[in-house]
């Protein structure tokens, strides 16, 4: 195994996806579109956090929660971008893991 620890410091764009894992690509596409409309360049580094599995999700996969994150490469934002979007947010994630909106 070739494991390594990598620490990132910066802003991320994140959204929460509810539904089957097969549809997670939709959440990633939404983040890329939201970021492009606001002039943010994404670094190409992204990750997903999955909720603890609940047996009821086998019958109703719409309840499966996954949080999707993309690290932002730059601090530039498009001043002409629409204000506010439901479900998408930009966060600052310091390397220590504490976060501020």
C-alpha positions, 0 to 999 in steps of 0.5 A: 500500500502506498498511503500518505497524509496530505493536508489542505488549507483553503476555501471549499465549495460544498453541497449535500446530496440526498439520494443513491450514490450513483447520482453523486456525479450530479452534485459534482456537476452542480458545484462545477457550474456554481463555481464557474458562474462565480469565477472560482477556479476549482483545484481538482481536489475533491472529496465526499463524506458518506453518512453512517449506513442505515438499513432503511436506505435499502428500501428508500435510497432517497434518504442516503446523505453524502456531503461533497467538497471541492477545494477552490484554487483561487480567491476570486469571485465574480461580482456579477454573480447571482446572490445566494444559492440553496444547498451550495455554500463556500467555506474556509477550511483551515488545515486544523480542521476547524471551519468558518462560513 
